[in-house]
Amino acid sequence: MKLTETLSLPLPAQDVAAMYADPRYAQVRGEVLGAQSASSRVEGDVAGAFTVSTELSMPTDRVPDIARPFVGSSITVREVQSWSAPQADGARTGTTDLVVVGTPASMTAAVTMTPAQTGTTEIVIDGDLVAKIPVLGKRLEKAALPYVSRVLKAEQKAARTYREGAGS
C-alpha cells in the first residue's frame, strides 16, 4: 500500500543529518514513541554518504486489532536509512527500509531531505507498506497505515525534543 508523508523538522539540513547520525537521537525517538529500548549505529561519515541502522523495541498496545494475532506484547522495528552525500545546499536523497521483526510487515521508501524555510528541513517519505499474508495482507496494510503514519510523524516531535535538550 502506497504511503507518502512530508515532515517538517526544526533544524537546518546539515543538523538533521548530524541528528540522524547521533546515537542520542535514537534514544529521544524511542522515548517519544514509548519504546522499551532504542539503539542505533552509523556507517560512514555524516559529511558524506552515511547509513543509520536503528532498532526500537515497542509495546503493541497501539497496534491495530487486526494485527494483534501476529504480534506479542512487544515488537522490534529495524530501520535502515541510507543517505547520499549532501548537495551544495545540504539536500540529500536516500532510502528507508523498515522491518517489523518476526512479522511479514515491512516498508521500503525513497526519502529526500530538502532545506526549507530558514532553519528548517523538509523530509519526504514516499514508499510502500507491505504485509505478506495471504488473504489478509491488504486489510492488514490498510489497518496499519494510520499507525505507521503516526510513527513517522512522531519524528517531528523527536526532532524538536532533540533540538531543545538532547542535542545541545
Protein Blocks (a to p, Z undefined) as FASTA:
>chain_A
ZZddddddfbdfklmmmmmmpmklmmmmmmmnopabdcdddedjfklccdddddddddfk
lgcfklmmmpcfbdcdddddddddddfkopacdddddddehiabdcddddddddddehia
cdddddddddddehjlmmmmmmmmmmmmmmmmmmmmmmmmmmmmmmZZ
